[in-house]
């Protein structure tokens, strides 16, 4: 199960030098980038399988029955957190607070398993002023590298967001998680026909497994439209040019997307700084 979960963690960060290896947890990923997501995926996998991760017993002394009790508590705490932890420090505080009545050595072993900060390294936090987003923004997300072929026209593009993102990891349907795990296992056994059938069910649910840096990433599909502009269609004057300009802007880029509203077609509006399109002041809603 542990090997099958690796691709769910997103593209792993490899050490850039020999000395960097000390900062990597047992999952082989950087504690500063994917440790939080690895914990989130293990929690939601536990919800489906009731199994704790392989290898955890190498870091803690308690039995697997006790470990399962931890994951039940952490799963509840994770779901009730609003928003869920996004940084290693936030994840560590959630673990420490949730398991405060358990043995200190076990808690520290669990944190070490994910490469998360130990309690004595955490500093007291003060109330921070949240970074203000533009008025009307519902939430934001960061995409995987954009395929230029996903640009439909000068104001519409399809993007994918890794489910290793803390927000997305909470939203993946159980049937998609199960299909992703079974697909990974099918490919490991060279049963490509079954793997393809499972991937079709994943795609039909609005997700896709995408290769990124020699890793397979489970990602959610978003079809988005630029907010406040209306580009010409492909058959209209300058339609082809508008599409080409947008494709050049987003090609192979990881985008920060500001989401304003979901329209009746399931597409998302966003704001970018550039583009070839007509601009108007009224709020953009598709009909």
NUDREN-447959 format. One record per residue: residue in three letters; x, y, z of N, C-alpha, C in turn. Coordinates in steps of 0.1 Angstrom, whole numbers, plus 2048, in hexadecimal, padded with zeros to 3 digits. Example, Ala and Ser with C-alpha at 12.3 -4.5 7.8 and 13.67 -1.06 7.14 Angstrom:
2
ALA8847C784E87B7D384E8847DF84ESER8807EA8478897F584788180084F
END
This chain:
287
UNK8087F480080080080080980D800UNK81480C80881D81880882281C7FAUNK8268127F282B8157E582081A7DCUNK8148157DE8098197D58058287D8UNK80882C7E580483A7E880E8447E4UNK81A8407E082584A7DD8208547D2UNK81984F7C88168587BD80C8627C1UNK8048607CC7FA8697D18008757D7UNK80D8747DB81487F7E281888A7D8UNK8168887CB81A8927C28298907BEUNK82F8997B683D8977B28468997BEUNK84E88F7C08578907CC8638997CAUNK86789F7D58728A87D487F8A07D8UNK88889F7CF8948977D289F8A07D8UNK8A889B7E08B28A37E68BC8A97DBUNK8C08B57DC8C98BB7D38D78B87D6UNK8DA8B47E28E78B17E68E78A67F1UNK8F28A07F38F28957FD8EE89980AUNK8F18A580E8ED8AA81B8DF8AC81DUNK8D78AE8128C98B08128C18A4817UNK8C78988168BF88C8188BA88B826UNK8C18928308BD89283E8AF898840UNK8AB8A183689E8A88388938A0832UNK89589482C88B88C826885882830UNK87888182F871877838871869831UNK86B85F83786B851831864850823UNK85C85A82085585A81385E85E808UNK86A86380B8738678018708757FBUNK86987D80386588A7FE869895808UNK86A8A180386F8AC80C8658AF816UNK8698B18238608B482E85A8C282BUNK8618CA82485D8D88228528D9817UNK8508CE8108478CF80483B8C5805UNK83E8B98078338AF8058308A7812UNK8378A981D8348A18298268A382DUNK8218AF82D8138B28318098AA828UNK80C8AA81B8038A3812804894813UNK81088F81781188181980987C825UNK80988482F80188183B7F2882837UNK7EE88C8307E088D82C7DB881824UNK7E487C81A7E08718127DF86481AUNK7E88638247E885782C7DC857835UNK7D786283A7CB8638427BF85F83AUNK7BE86482E7B28608267B3852820UNK7BF84D81E7C083F81B7BC836827UNK7C083B8337BC83383F7AC833840UNK7A683E83C79783E83D791833834UNK79883082979382681F797818823UNK7A48168277A98098297AB805838UNK7AA80E8417AC80C8507BA807852UNK7C48098497D180584B7DB81184CUNK7E48108567EE81A8587F981884EUNK80282284B80C821841817816845UNK81C81083A82780783C83380F841UNK83B80984A84781084E84581885AUNK83981B85E83782486A83C81D877UNK83B81087784080888384F80A885UNK85680E87B86481087D86781C884UNK85D82588686083288D85883389AUNK84F82A89D84882B8AA84881D8B0UNK84581D8BE8468118C583880B8C7UNK82D8128C682080D8C881C8048BDUNK8127FC8C080C7F18B78057F88ACUNK8027F08A17FB7F58967ED7F889AUNK7E77F18A47DA7F48A97DA8028AFUNK7E48068B67E58138BC7E781D8B1UNK7EF81A8A77F282389C7E4826895UNK7DC81C8937CF81E88C7C7828894UNK7C88278A17C08308AA7C583F8A8UNK7D28418A67D784E8A37D1854896UNK7D184B88C7CD85087F7BE85387FUNK7B684C8877A884F8887A685D88EUNK7AE8608997AD86D89F7B2878896UNK7BD87588F7C387F8867BA88287AUNK7B38788757AA87A86A79F88386EUNK79988187A78E88A87F793898880UNK79F8998867A58A78897A88AE87BUNK7AD8A68727B08AC8657A48B185EUNK7998A985E78D8AD8577868B985EUNK7888BA86B7828C587378A8D2872UNK7968D186E79F8DD86D79A8E5861UNK79A8F28637958FB85979D908859UNK7A690A84F7A99008457B38F5849UNK7B48EA8427BD8E08457CC8E5845UNK7D58DE84C7E38E284D7E98E383FUNK7F18EE83D7F78F08308068EF831UNK80C8F283D81A8F283F81E8E7848UNK82B8E384882F8D885182D8DC860UNK82F8E986382D8ED87181E8EC875UNK8158EF86C8078EE86F8038DF871UNK8088D78698068C886A80B8C3877UNK8178C787B81D8C28878158C6893UNK8108D38938088D789E7FB8CF89FUNK7F58CC8947E88C48947EB8B689AUNK7F68B08967FA8A389B7FC8A38AAUNK8048AD8AE8088AE8BC7FC8B18C5UNK7F38BA8C07E78BD8C87DD8B18C9UNK7DC8AA8BD7D289F8BD7D78938C5UNK7E48918C57EA8858CC7F18898D9UNK7ED8948DF7F48998EB7F48908F7UNK7EA8868F77E987D9027F18708FFUNK7F786F8F47FF8638F080E8658F4UNK81585A8F382385A8F682B8648EDUNK83386C8F483B8768EC8438708E2UNK84A8648E585285E8DB84B8598CFUNK83E8548D18368508C583285C8BDUNK82F8678C382B8738BC8368788B3UNK8428798BA84E87D8B28528748A7UNK8508678A985285D89F84985F893UNK83C86189683386488B837870883UNK83B87B88A83F88788384B88487BUNK85587D88086187A87985E87186CUNK85486986D85086086284C869856UNK84687485884287D84E84B88984CUNK85688985386089485285B8A1856UNK8518A186084B8AD8658538B2872UNK8538BF87585A8C48808568BE88DUNK8608BB89685E8B68A38598C18ACUNK8528BD8B784C8C88C08558D28C5UNK8618CE8C986B8D88CE8708E28C4UNK86E8DF8B78738E88AD8688F38A9UNK85C8F08AD8518FA8AA8529068B2UNK84F9118AC84F91E8B48419238B6UNK83F92A8C08329308C382D9398B7UNK8219378B381C93F8A881494B8AEUNK8149568A780C9618AA80296389FUNK7F796A8A27ED96C8987F397488CUNK7F196E8817F69748757EB97A86DUNK7EE9858677E498C85E7E4984851UNK7D997E84D7D89768417DB97F835UNK7E197982B7E498081F7D7982817UNK7D498F8147C899380E7C798E800UNK7BD9877FC7BB9847EE7B198E7E8UNK7B19907DA7A99997D479A9977D8UNK7929A17D97849A07DD77D9967D3UNK77598D7D976D9847D17749767CFUNK7809757D37879687D178295E7DBUNK77E9527D67799487DF7849407E5UNK78E93C7DD79A9357E17A49367D6UNK7B09317D97BA9307CF7C09227CEUNK7C691F7C37CE9127C27D99147B8UNK7E290A7B97EE90A7B07EE8FE7A7UNK7F090079A7EE8F57917FB8ED78EUNK7F98E27888058DB7828088E2775UNK8148DF76F8188E676380D8E4758UNK8098EF7527FE8EF7498028EB73BUNK7FA8E27357FC8DD7277F68E871EUNK7FE8ED7147F98F770B7ED8F2703UNK7EC8E57017E18DF6FA7D48E0702UNK7D58E370F7C98E57177C28F2716UNK7C88FB70E7C290970C7B8907701UNK7AB90A7057A09096FB79F9156F2UNK7A19216F87A092D6F07A89386F8UNK7A69446F57AD94F6FB7AA95270AUNK79F94C70F79B94E71D797942725UNK79A93671F79692A7267A191F725UNK7A49197317AF90F7317AB90573CUNK7AF8F87397AE8ED7437BB8EB74AUNK7BA8EB7587C68E97607C38DD76AUNK7CE8D87707CD8CE7797D58D2786UNK7CF8CE7927D48D179F7D78C47A6UNK7E38C27AB7E78B67B27DF8B47BEUNK7DA8A77C17D38A47CD7DC8A37D9UNK7E98A57D77F28A77E37F08B47E9UNK7EA8BE7E27E78CB7E87DE8C97F4UNK7E18CF8007D98CC80C7CA8CE80AUNK7C68D98027B88DB8007B28D07F8UNK7B88CC7ED7B38C27E47B38B47EAUNK7BC8B17F37BD8A47F97B18A1801UNK7AA8AC80679E8AA80E7928A7805UNK7938AA7F87878AA7F078789E7E6UNK7918967E679288A7DD7878807E0UNK77E87D7D87748727DB77A8657DEUNK77485D7E777A8507EA77B8477DEUNK7718487D577283F7CA77E8427C1UNK78284F7C078D8537B879A84E7BFUNK79B8507CC7A784B7D47A983C7D2UNK79E8347D379E8267D17A38227C3UNK79D8297B97A08267AB7AF8297A9UNK7B48347AE7C28387AC7CB82D7B2UNK7C88297BE7D081E7C57D08117BDUNK7C480D7B87C38017B17C98027A3UNK7C980E79D7D08107907DF80E792UNK7E481479D7F381379F7F78047A1UNK7EE7FD7A87F17EF7AB7F07E779EUNK7E67EA7957E47E37897F07E6780UNK7F57F277F8017F577780E7ED77CUNK80E7EC78A81A7E578F81A7D678BUNK80D7D178980C7C378480B7C2775UNK80E7CD76E80D7CE75F7FF7CA75AUNK7F57CD7627E77CB75D7E37D8757UNK7E87DC74B7E57E97467D77EB742UNK7D07E173D7C27E27397BA7E7745UNK7BC7E07517B47E475D7B97F2761UNK7C67F57607CA8037647C480D75CUNK7C380B74F7BC8157467AE816749UNK7A780B74C79980C75079781475DUNK7A081276679F8197737A2828771UNK7AB82B7687AF8397657A384075EUNK79C83975679083F74F78584375AUNK78483A76477A83E76F77F84A777UNK78C84B77879285777F78F863777UNK79286376A78F86E761781872761UNK77886876076986B76076587276DUNK76D870778769877784770885786UNK77788977B77D89777B78B897780UNK79288C7807A088B7847A8884779UNK7B588477B7BE87E7717CB87B778UNK7D28707747DF86D7797E987376EUNK7F187C7727FA88376980988176CUNK81187D76381F87C765826889767UNK82D88B77283489877584289477AUNK84D89777385A89477885C88577CUNK85887D77385986E775851869781UNK84787078583E86C79083086D78AUNK82786579081986578C81186D796UNK80A87879280388179B7F4880799UNK7EC87C7A37DE87D7A27DA88C7A3UNK7D28907997CF89F7997C08A1795UNK7BB8AC79A7AD8B07977AD8B978CUNK7A38B87837A18C07777998CC77AUNK79D8D87767968E47767968EA768UNK78A8EE7647898F675778690475BUNK78F90D75878E91B75D78D925751UNK78793075478693B74B78B947751UNK79294F74A79895C74F78C965752UNK78E96C75D78497576278598375CUNK77A98875877A99675477E998745UNK78098D73E78398E73077B985727UNK77A98871B77297F71177A97E704UNK78197470278A9726F678196D6EBUNK7859706DF77E96B6D377F95C6D2UNK7759566CC7759476CA77F9446BFUNK7829376BD78C9336B47899386A5UNK77C9376A277893B69477694A692UNK77795269C77596069B783967698UNK78297369378E97B69179797C69EUNK7A497969C7AD9796A77AB96D6B2UNK7A29646AF79F9596B87AC9506B9UNK7B294D6AE7BD9446AE7C994B6B5UNK7CB9586B27D69606B87D49606C7UNK7C79626CC7C59636DA7C89566E1UNK7C494B6DB7C793E6E17D693C6E2UNK7DE93F6D77EC93D6D77F39466E2UNK7EE9526E47F495B6EE7F29556FCUNK7E69506FF7E494A70C7EC93D70EUNK7ED9357037F592970480392C707UNK80993770181793A70481893F712UNK80E94671880F94B72581093F72FUNK80793572D80592B73880D91E735UNK81391C72981991072582490C72FUNK82290073582C8F973E82D90274BUNK82490B74E82591375A81D90D765UNK82190F77181990C77D812919781UNK8049197807FD9257827F7926790UNK7F79327957F09367A17E293B79DUNK7D89347A07CA93779B7C293D7A6UNK7BB9487A47B294E7AD7A494B7A9UNK79D9437B078F93F7AC7859487B2UNK77C94D7A97729567AD76494F7AEUNK7609487A47539417A475393679AUNK74B92C79D74992179473C92378BUNK73E92377E73292577672A919774UNK71F91A76C71690F76A71C904762UNK72790675B72E8FC7537398F575BUNK73A8F97687458F37707538F876DUNK75390376676090A76376391476EUNK77091777077492077B77A92D775UNK77693877A77C94577678894877EUNK79294F77779E95277E7A395F778UNK7AD96477E7B497177A7C296E776UNK7C697276B7D49727677D8980763UNK7E59837627E999075F7E9994751UNK7EA98A7487EB98D73A7E1985731UNK7E09897257D798171C7D298A711UNK7CE9847067C998B6FA7BA9896FAUNK7B29936FE7A499170079D99F701UNK79099F7007899AB7037869AC712UNK7889B87177869B97267799C1728UNK7729BD7337669C47367659C4746UNK75E9CE74B75E9D075A7549C7761UNK74A9C375B7409BA7627469AD765UNK7419A777074799A77574399076AUNK74D98776774C97D75D744971762UNK73996E75C73296275F72E95B752UNK73094F75172D94774571F943744UNK71994373970B93F73770993672B
END
